[in-house]
Amino acid sequence: GVEINRQAPIFVSASGTFSASATAGAAFVQSTGAPDLTVGQVVAQGDVALTSPKSILVAANQLGALFAQQVKNFGNLTLTAGSGDIGAAGRSFTYAADGNLVAAQASGSVYLNYAGGIATPKTEMTIGRVFAGQPVSMNSATGGISSYLPGLASTSQDIWLNASGGDIGRPGNALNVRTDAGALTGTASGGSHVNSP
């Protein structure tokens, strides 16, 4: 793994599994050489931003993912996959964070799983913008799913939402999503407050 102790972005070319820790502050990582950024685990005290020209994938072996969470951080998370996917069907990109999912953008599909906070008892998956050209799947294993920004929170071909421990959206603050000729599917242990403009 790589130890990061500066605030500036680092550029990596990892043909195998990439792991890193930021002992003080944020971790801003951009993959340059290999088309995919295959993540073992990134741990940071602050914000994390991962960028790949193609896909951001989960490092795995024959037994499954190498780590339960691909990102563990005390701040916000931003994921950008250029021409590929974030995660995959059956192998979602899992993160535990005290902050928000600021953005997740991909030309392909986005599969995300939120595993709760680290230093705080945060259980809700709070998102800014999740945009994809193919299906989006968001699962909150610990609580609900909501947006902390006004306007459209997610748009893609199909959207699947699962709030295992709470609501989708909030009363008076519906989750605004849009599907492009696709379907919106959701399950929640609580209520559902969704608007599809």
Accessible surface in RSA format (square Angstrom, percent):
REM  Atomic radii and reference values for relative SASA: ProtOr
REM  Chains: A
REM  Algorithm: Lee & Richards
REM  Probe-radius: 1.40
REM  Slices: 20
REM RES _ NUM      All-atoms   Total-Side   Main-Chain    Non-polar    All polar
REM                ABS   REL    ABS   REL    ABS   REL    ABS   REL    ABS   REL
RES GLY A   1   105.40 130.0   0.00   N/A 105.40 130.0  21.24  58.3  84.16 188.5
RES VAL A   2    64.29  42.3  57.98  52.5   6.32  15.2  62.96  54.7   1.33   3.6
RES GLU A   3   114.43  65.7  88.17  66.7  26.26  62.5  26.04  50.4  88.39  72.2
RES ILE A   4     5.72   3.3   2.37   1.8   3.35   8.1   5.56   4.0   0.16   0.4
RES ASN A   5   114.01  78.6  88.45  85.5  25.56  61.5  12.89  31.0 101.12  97.7
RES ARG A   6   123.51  51.9 115.62  58.9   7.88  18.8  52.70  72.0  70.81  42.9
RES GLN A   7   109.98  61.5 101.59  74.2   8.39  20.0  63.26 134.7  46.72  35.4
RES ALA A   8    50.67  46.6  41.65  64.3   9.02  20.5  47.54  66.9   3.13   8.3
RES PRO A   9    71.15  51.9  66.87  61.0   4.28  15.5  66.87  55.2   4.28  26.6
RES ILE A  10    21.15  12.0  21.12  15.7   0.04   0.1  21.15  15.2   0.00   0.0
RES PHE A  11   132.29  66.2 102.86  63.7  29.43  76.6 102.99  62.4  29.31  83.9
RES VAL A  12    19.79  13.0  14.69  13.3   5.10  12.3  19.79  17.2   0.00   0.0
RES SER A  13    81.54  68.9  47.31  63.1  34.23  78.9  27.64  58.8  53.91  75.5
RES ALA A  14    21.67  19.9  14.17  21.9   7.49  17.0  19.98  28.1   1.68   4.5
RES SER A  15   119.87 101.3  80.60 107.6  39.26  90.5  46.21  98.4  73.66 103.2
RES GLY A  16    42.87  52.9   0.00   N/A  42.87  52.9  37.94 104.1   4.93  11.0
RES THR A  17    70.72  50.3  39.53  40.1  31.19  74.3  21.23  28.5  49.49  74.8
RES PHE A  18     7.71   3.9   6.05   3.8   1.66   4.3   7.71   4.7   0.00   0.0
RES SER A  19    27.24  23.0  24.81  33.1   2.43   5.6  20.93  44.6   6.31   8.8
RES ALA A  20     6.44   5.9   0.13   0.2   6.31  14.4   3.36   4.7   3.08   8.2
RES SER A  21    42.19  35.7  41.54  55.4   0.65   1.5  26.48  56.4  15.71  22.0
RES ALA A  22     2.64   2.4   0.14   0.2   2.50   5.7   0.27   0.4   2.37   6.3
RES THR A  23    78.03  55.5  55.54  56.3  22.50  53.6  51.94  69.8  26.09  39.4
RES ALA A  24    65.86  60.6  57.37  88.5   8.49  19.3  61.62  86.8   4.24  11.2
RES GLY A  25    22.95  28.3   0.00   N/A  22.95  28.3  17.57  48.2   5.38  12.1
RES ALA A  26     8.95   8.2   7.58  11.7   1.37   3.1   7.58  10.7   1.37   3.6
RES ALA A  27     0.18   0.2   0.16   0.3   0.01   0.0   0.18   0.3   0.00   0.0
RES PHE A  28    64.37  32.2  62.39  38.6   1.98   5.1  62.51  37.9   1.86   5.3
RES VAL A  29     3.46   2.3   0.00   0.0   3.46   8.3   0.81   0.7   2.65   7.2
RES GLN A  30    73.35  41.0  73.34  53.6   0.01   0.0   4.22   9.0  69.13  52.4
RES SER A  31     2.53   2.1   0.34   0.5   2.19   5.1   0.00   0.0   2.53   3.6
RES THR A  32    73.66  52.4  46.48  47.1  27.18  64.8  37.46  50.3  36.20  54.7
RES GLY A  33    50.08  61.8   0.00   N/A  50.08  61.8  26.44  72.5  23.65  53.0
RES ALA A  34    17.01  15.6   9.87  15.2   7.14  16.2  15.87  22.3   1.14   3.0
RES PRO A  35    80.94  59.0  77.71  70.8   3.23  11.7  80.94  66.8   0.00   0.0
RES ASP A  36    38.97  27.3  35.59  35.4   3.38   8.0   8.40  19.8  30.58  30.5
RES LEU A  37     0.38   0.2   0.38   0.3   0.00   0.0   0.38   0.3   0.00   0.0
RES THR A  38    35.78  25.4  35.34  35.8   0.44   1.0  19.18  25.8  16.60  25.1
RES VAL A  39     0.21   0.1   0.00   0.0   0.21   0.5   0.00   0.0   0.21   0.6
RES GLY A  40     0.54   0.7   0.00   N/A   0.54   0.7   0.19   0.5   0.35   0.8
RES GLN A  41    32.50  18.2  30.02  21.9   2.48   5.9   2.90   6.2  29.60  22.5
RES VAL A  42     0.08   0.0   0.08   0.1   0.00   0.0   0.08   0.1   0.00   0.0
RES VAL A  43    51.10  33.6  51.06  46.2   0.04   0.1  51.06  44.4   0.04   0.1
RES ALA A  44     0.10   0.1   0.00   0.0   0.10   0.2   0.07   0.1   0.03   0.1
RES GLN A  45    90.79  50.8  77.58  56.7  13.21  31.5  18.28  38.9  72.51  55.0
RES GLY A  46    17.76  21.9   0.00   N/A  17.76  21.9  17.76  48.7   0.00   0.0
RES ASP A  47    56.87  39.8  54.81  54.6   2.06   4.9   8.31  19.6  48.56  48.4
RES VAL A  48     1.62   1.1   0.00   0.0   1.62   3.9   0.04   0.0   1.58   4.3
RES ALA A  49    24.24  22.3  23.75  36.7   0.49   1.1  23.75  33.4   0.49   1.3
RES LEU A  50     0.61   0.3   0.00   0.0   0.61   1.5   0.00   0.0   0.61   1.6
RES THR A  51    44.29  31.5  44.29  44.9   0.00   0.0  24.26  32.6  20.03  30.3
RES SER A  52     1.37   1.2   0.00   0.0   1.37   3.2   0.00   0.0   1.37   1.9
RES PRO A  53    66.69  48.6  46.86  42.7  19.83  72.1  57.72  47.7   8.97  55.7
RES LYS A  54    94.52  46.1  94.52  58.0   0.00   0.0  41.42  37.3  53.09  56.6
RES SER A  55     6.37   5.4   6.37   8.5   0.00   0.0   0.39   0.8   5.98   8.4
RES ILE A  56     0.00   0.0   0.00   0.0   0.00   0.0   0.00   0.0   0.00   0.0
RES LEU A  57    51.15  28.5  51.15  36.6   0.00   0.0  51.15  35.9   0.00   0.0
RES VAL A  58    13.44   8.8   0.96   0.9  12.47  30.1   0.96   0.8  12.47  33.8
RES ALA A  59     2.53   2.3   0.58   0.9   1.95   4.4   1.65   2.3   0.89   2.4
RES ALA A  60    37.70  34.7   4.35   6.7  33.35  75.9   4.46   6.3  33.24  88.1
RES ASN A  61    68.75  47.4  51.68  49.9  17.07  41.1  29.03  69.9  39.72  38.4
RES GLN A  62   167.07  93.4 122.61  89.6  44.47 105.9  64.21 136.7 102.86  78.0
RES LEU A  63   162.25  90.4 124.87  89.3  37.38  94.0 129.84  91.2  32.41  87.2
RES GLY A  64    18.82  23.2   0.00   N/A  18.82  23.2  17.95  49.3   0.87   1.9
RES ALA A  65    50.48  46.4  22.37  34.5  28.10  63.9  22.37  31.5  28.10  74.4
RES LEU A  66    77.09  42.9  47.51  34.0  29.59  74.4  51.32  36.0  25.77  69.4
RES PHE A  67    80.09  40.1  74.52  46.2   5.57  14.5  79.55  48.2   0.54   1.5
RES ALA A  68    81.66  75.1  50.95  78.6  30.71  69.9  62.59  88.1  19.07  50.5
RES GLN A  69    41.47  23.2  41.47  30.3   0.00   0.0   0.32   0.7  41.15  31.2
RES GLN A  70     2.39   1.3   2.39   1.7   0.00   0.0   0.00   0.0   2.39   1.8
RES VAL A  71     0.00   0.0   0.00   0.0   0.00   0.0   0.00   0.0   0.00   0.0
RES LYS A  72    71.84  35.0  71.66  44.0   0.18   0.4  15.79  14.2  56.06  59.7
RES ASN A  73     0.00   0.0   0.00   0.0   0.00   0.0   0.00   0.0   0.00   0.0
RES PHE A  74    74.68  37.4  56.79  35.2  17.89  46.6  56.81  34.4  17.87  51.1
RES GLY A  75    12.34  15.2   0.00   N/A  12.34  15.2  12.34  33.9   0.00   0.0
RES ASN A  76    46.84  32.3  46.40  44.8   0.44   1.1   3.62   8.7  43.22  41.8
RES LEU A  77     0.25   0.1   0.00   0.0   0.25   0.6   0.25   0.2   0.00   0.0
RES THR A  78    39.05  27.8  38.99  39.5   0.07   0.2  25.52  34.3  13.53  20.5
RES LEU A  79     0.03   0.0   0.00   0.0   0.03   0.1   0.00   0.0   0.03   0.1
RES THR A  80    46.44  33.0  46.44  47.1   0.00   0.0  35.33  47.5  11.11  16.8
RES ALA A  81     2.53   2.3   0.00   0.0   2.53   5.8   0.00   0.0   2.53   6.7
RES GLY A  82    36.43  44.9   0.00   N/A  36.43  44.9  28.76  78.9   7.66  17.2
RES SER A  83    80.66  68.2  58.49  78.1  22.17  51.1  44.37  94.5  36.29  50.8
RES GLY A  84     5.82   7.2   0.00   N/A   5.82   7.2   5.82  16.0   0.00   0.0
RES ASP A  85    50.71  35.5  50.71  50.5   0.00   0.0   1.97   4.6  48.75  48.6
RES ILE A  86     0.00   0.0   0.00   0.0   0.00   0.0   0.00   0.0   0.00   0.0
RES GLY A  87     0.74   0.9   0.00   N/A   0.74   0.9   0.51   1.4   0.23   0.5
RES ALA A  88    44.01  40.5  40.69  62.8   3.32   7.5  43.97  61.9   0.04   0.1
RES ALA A  89    77.55  71.3  51.54  79.5  26.01  59.2  52.74  74.3  24.81  65.7
RES GLY A  90    88.25 108.8   0.00   N/A  88.25 108.8  45.91 126.0  42.34  94.8
RES ARG A  91   101.75  42.7  96.06  49.0   5.68  13.5  23.74  32.4  78.01  47.3
RES SER A  92    37.14  31.4  25.91  34.6  11.23  25.9   8.15  17.3  28.99  40.6
RES PHE A  93     0.00   0.0   0.00   0.0   0.00   0.0   0.00   0.0   0.00   0.0
RES THR A  94    15.53  11.0  15.53  15.7   0.00   0.0   4.06   5.5  11.47  17.3
RES TYR A  95     2.04   1.0   2.04   1.2   0.00   0.0   0.89   0.7   1.15   1.4
RES ALA A  96     6.81   6.3   6.81  10.5   0.00   0.0   6.81   9.6   0.00   0.0
RES ALA A  97     0.02   0.0   0.02   0.0   0.00   0.0   0.02   0.0   0.00   0.0
RES ASP A  98    25.39  17.8   9.27   9.2  16.12  38.1   7.35  17.3  18.04  18.0
RES GLY A  99    13.86  17.1   0.00   N/A  13.86  17.1  12.99  35.7   0.86   1.9
RES ASN A 100    36.78  25.4  36.60  35.4   0.18   0.4   0.14   0.3  36.64  35.4
RES LEU A 101     0.63   0.4   0.00   0.0   0.63   1.6   0.00   0.0   0.63   1.7
RES VAL A 102    52.57  34.6  51.35  46.5   1.22   2.9  51.35  44.6   1.22   3.3
RES ALA A 103    11.35  10.4  11.35  17.5   0.00   0.0  11.35  16.0   0.00   0.0
RES ALA A 104     0.00   0.0   0.00   0.0   0.00   0.0   0.00   0.0   0.00   0.0
RES GLN A 105    79.90  44.7  79.73  58.3   0.17   0.4  10.78  23.0  69.12  52.4
RES ALA A 106    10.16   9.3   0.00   0.0  10.16  23.1   3.44   4.8   6.72  17.8
RES SER A 107    65.51  55.4  46.10  61.5  19.41  44.7  29.45  62.7  36.06  50.5
RES GLY A 108     9.70  12.0   0.00   N/A   9.70  12.0   9.70  26.6   0.00   0.0
RES SER A 109    16.23  13.7  16.23  21.7   0.00   0.0   3.11   6.6  13.12  18.4
RES VAL A 110     0.00   0.0   0.00   0.0   0.00   0.0   0.00   0.0   0.00   0.0
RES TYR A 111    28.67  13.4  28.67  16.3   0.00   0.0  14.71  11.1  13.95  17.2
RES LEU A 112     0.53   0.3   0.00   0.0   0.53   1.3   0.00   0.0   0.53   1.4
RES ASN A 113    28.16  19.4  28.16  27.2   0.00   0.0   6.08  14.6  22.07  21.3
RES TYR A 114     0.56   0.3   0.56   0.3   0.00   0.0   0.56   0.4   0.00   0.0
RES ALA A 115    30.18  27.7  12.62  19.5  17.56  39.9  13.17  18.5  17.00  45.0
RES GLY A 116     4.14   5.1   0.00   N/A   4.14   5.1   4.14  11.4   0.00   0.0
RES GLY A 117    24.10  29.7   0.00   N/A  24.10  29.7   0.00   0.0  24.10  54.0
RES ILE A 118    63.75  36.3  31.86  23.7  31.90  76.9  35.47  25.5  28.28  76.7
RES ALA A 119    74.72  68.7  33.57  51.8  41.14  93.6  44.55  62.7  30.17  79.9
RES THR A 120    64.16  45.6  55.88  56.7   8.28  19.7  57.68  77.5   6.48   9.8
RES PRO A 121   131.65  95.9 105.74  96.4  25.91  94.2 119.89  99.0  11.76  73.1
RES LYS A 122    44.87  21.9  32.27  19.8  12.61  30.0  40.44  36.4   4.43   4.7
RES THR A 123    69.87  49.7  67.03  68.0   2.84   6.8  41.16  55.3  28.71  43.4
RES GLU A 124    40.09  23.0  39.60  30.0   0.49   1.2  14.86  28.7  25.23  20.6
RES MET A 125     0.13   0.1   0.00   0.0   0.13   0.3   0.13   0.1   0.00   0.0
RES THR A 126    13.45   9.6  12.39  12.6   1.06   2.5  12.39  16.6   1.06   1.6
RES ILE A 127     0.00   0.0   0.00   0.0   0.00   0.0   0.00   0.0   0.00   0.0
RES GLY A 128     0.00   0.0   0.00   N/A   0.00   0.0   0.00   0.0   0.00   0.0
RES ARG A 129    67.24  28.2  67.24  34.3   0.00   0.0  21.30  29.1  45.94  27.8
RES VAL A 130     0.00   0.0   0.00   0.0   0.00   0.0   0.00   0.0   0.00   0.0
RES PHE A 131    63.06  31.5  62.35  38.6   0.71   1.9  62.50  37.9   0.56   1.6
RES ALA A 132    12.44  11.4   0.00   0.0  12.44  28.3   3.76   5.3   8.69  23.0
RES GLY A 133    41.88  51.7   0.00   N/A  41.88  51.7  27.23  74.7  14.66  32.8
RES GLN A 134    78.06  43.6  78.06  57.0   0.00   0.0  18.58  39.5  59.48  45.1
RES PRO A 135    20.86  15.2  20.86  19.0   0.00   0.0  20.86  17.2   0.00   0.0
RES VAL A 136     0.00   0.0   0.00   0.0   0.00   0.0   0.00   0.0   0.00   0.0
RES SER A 137    22.16  18.7  22.09  29.5   0.06   0.1   0.31   0.7  21.84  30.6
RES MET A 138     1.05   0.5   0.00   0.0   1.05   2.5   0.00   0.0   1.05   1.4
RES ASN A 139    38.44  26.5  38.44  37.2   0.00   0.0  18.15  43.7  20.30  19.6
RES SER A 140     0.00   0.0   0.00   0.0   0.00   0.0   0.00   0.0   0.00   0.0
RES ALA A 141    52.64  48.4  30.22  46.6  22.42  51.0  31.34  44.1  21.30  56.4
RES THR A 142    55.00  39.1  34.24  34.7  20.76  49.5  40.44  54.3  14.56  22.0
RES GLY A 143     2.15   2.6   0.00   N/A   2.15   2.6   2.15   5.9   0.00   0.0
RES GLY A 144     3.03   3.7   0.00   N/A   3.03   3.7   0.35   1.0   2.68   6.0
RES ILE A 145     0.33   0.2   0.00   0.0   0.33   0.8   0.00   0.0   0.33   0.9
RES SER A 146     1.32   1.1   1.32   1.8   0.00   0.0   0.40   0.9   0.92   1.3
RES SER A 147     8.00   6.8   3.75   5.0   4.25   9.8   3.90   8.3   4.10   5.7
RES TYR A 148    86.55  40.4  53.09  30.2  33.46  87.1  56.65  42.6  29.90  36.9
RES LEU A 149    61.16  34.1  54.68  39.1   6.48  16.3  56.46  39.7   4.70  12.6
RES PRO A 150   114.10  83.2  99.70  90.9  14.40  52.3 111.51  92.1   2.59  16.1
RES GLY A 151    41.49  51.2   0.00   N/A  41.49  51.2  33.79  92.7   7.70  17.2
RES LEU A 152    40.96  22.8  32.32  23.1   8.64  21.7  32.67  22.9   8.29  22.3
RES ALA A 153     0.01   0.0   0.01   0.0   0.00   0.0   0.01   0.0   0.00   0.0
RES SER A 154     0.00   0.0   0.00   0.0   0.00   0.0   0.00   0.0   0.00   0.0
RES THR A 155    17.49  12.4  17.49  17.7   0.00   0.0  17.30  23.2   0.19   0.3
RES SER A 156     0.44   0.4   0.00   0.0   0.44   1.0   0.44   0.9   0.00   0.0
RES GLN A 157    70.55  39.4  69.24  50.6   1.31   3.1  12.23  26.0  58.32  44.2
RES ASP A 158    29.42  20.6  29.42  29.3   0.00   0.0   2.61   6.1  26.81  26.7
RES ILE A 159     0.00   0.0   0.00   0.0   0.00   0.0   0.00   0.0   0.00   0.0
RES TRP A 160    98.73  39.6  98.10  47.5   0.63   1.5  83.75  44.7  14.98  24.3
RES LEU A 161     6.12   3.4   1.29   0.9   4.83  12.2   2.00   1.4   4.12  11.1
RES ASN A 162    53.47  36.9  53.46  51.7   0.01   0.0  19.80  47.7  33.67  32.5
RES ALA A 163     0.55   0.5   0.00   0.0   0.55   1.3   0.00   0.0   0.55   1.5
RES SER A 164    58.39  49.3  31.79  42.4  26.60  61.3  27.33  58.2  31.06  43.5
RES GLY A 165    45.41  56.0   0.00   N/A  45.41  56.0  19.13  52.5  26.29  58.9
RES GLY A 166    17.98  22.2   0.00   N/A  17.98  22.2  17.98  49.3   0.00   0.0
RES ASP A 167    46.86  32.8  43.32  43.1   3.54   8.4   6.05  14.2  40.80  40.7
RES ILE A 168     2.77   1.6   2.77   2.1   0.00   0.0   2.77   2.0   0.00   0.0
RES GLY A 169     1.32   1.6   0.00   N/A   1.32   1.6   0.18   0.5   1.13   2.5
RES ARG A 170   105.87  44.5 105.72  53.9   0.14   0.3  30.03  41.0  75.84  46.0
RES PRO A 171   102.89  75.0  78.97  72.0  23.92  86.9  83.04  68.6  19.85 123.4
RES GLY A 172    94.42 116.4   0.00   N/A  94.42 116.4  46.22 126.8  48.20 108.0
RES ASN A 173    62.29  43.0  57.53  55.6   4.76  11.5  21.39  51.5  40.90  39.5
RES ALA A 174    37.18  34.2  26.28  40.6  10.90  24.8  26.28  37.0  10.90  28.9
RES LEU A 175     0.36   0.2   0.00   0.0   0.36   0.9   0.36   0.3   0.00   0.0
RES ASN A 176    35.52  24.5  34.89  33.7   0.63   1.5   3.74   9.0  31.77  30.7
RES VAL A 177     0.16   0.1   0.16   0.1   0.00   0.0   0.16   0.1   0.00   0.0
RES ARG A 178   104.05  43.7 104.05  53.0   0.00   0.0  28.30  38.7  75.76  45.9
RES THR A 179    32.13  22.9  16.37  16.6  15.77  37.6   0.78   1.0  31.35  47.4
RES ASP A 180    77.86  54.5  68.29  68.0   9.57  22.6  33.85  79.7  44.01  43.9
RES ALA A 181   116.89 107.5  59.89  92.4  57.00 129.7  80.59 113.5  36.30  96.2
RES GLY A 182    33.07  40.8   0.00   N/A  33.07  40.8   9.86  27.1  23.21  52.0
RES ALA A 183    54.72  50.3  49.53  76.4   5.19  11.8  54.62  76.9   0.10   0.3
RES LEU A 184    71.25  39.7  39.93  28.6  31.32  78.7  39.93  28.0  31.32  84.3
RES THR A 185    73.22  52.1  69.02  70.0   4.20  10.0  56.56  76.0  16.66  25.2
RES GLY A 186    44.23  54.5   0.00   N/A  44.23  54.5   9.93  27.3  34.30  76.8
RES THR A 187    81.96  58.3  75.37  76.4   6.59  15.7  75.66 101.6   6.30   9.5
RES ALA A 188    35.88  33.0   3.18   4.9  32.70  74.4   5.82   8.2  30.06  79.6
RES SER A 189    81.07  68.5  35.07  46.8  46.00 106.0  41.62  88.6  39.45  55.3
RES GLY A 190    41.78  51.5   0.00   N/A  41.78  51.5  23.07  63.3  18.71  41.9
RES GLY A 191    31.86  39.3   0.00   N/A  31.86  39.3  26.38  72.4   5.48  12.3
RES SER A 192    77.38  65.4  47.97  64.0  29.41  67.8  32.88  70.0  44.51  62.4
RES HIS A 193    55.41  30.3  48.77  33.9   6.64  17.0  36.88  38.0  18.53  21.6
RES VAL A 194    50.04  32.9  15.79  14.3  34.25  82.5  15.79  13.7  34.25  92.9
RES ASN A 195    70.74  48.8  68.47  66.2   2.27   5.5  13.51  32.5  57.23  55.3
RES SER A 196    68.14  57.6  38.57  51.5  29.57  68.1  22.57  48.1  45.57  63.8
RES PRO A 197    99.42  72.5  48.06  43.8  51.36 186.7  86.25  71.2  13.17  81.9
END  Absolute sums over single chains surface
CHAIN  1 A     8100.1       5786.7       2313.5       4493.7       3606.4
END  Absolute sums over all chains
TOTAL          8100.1       5786.7       2313.5       4493.7       3606.4
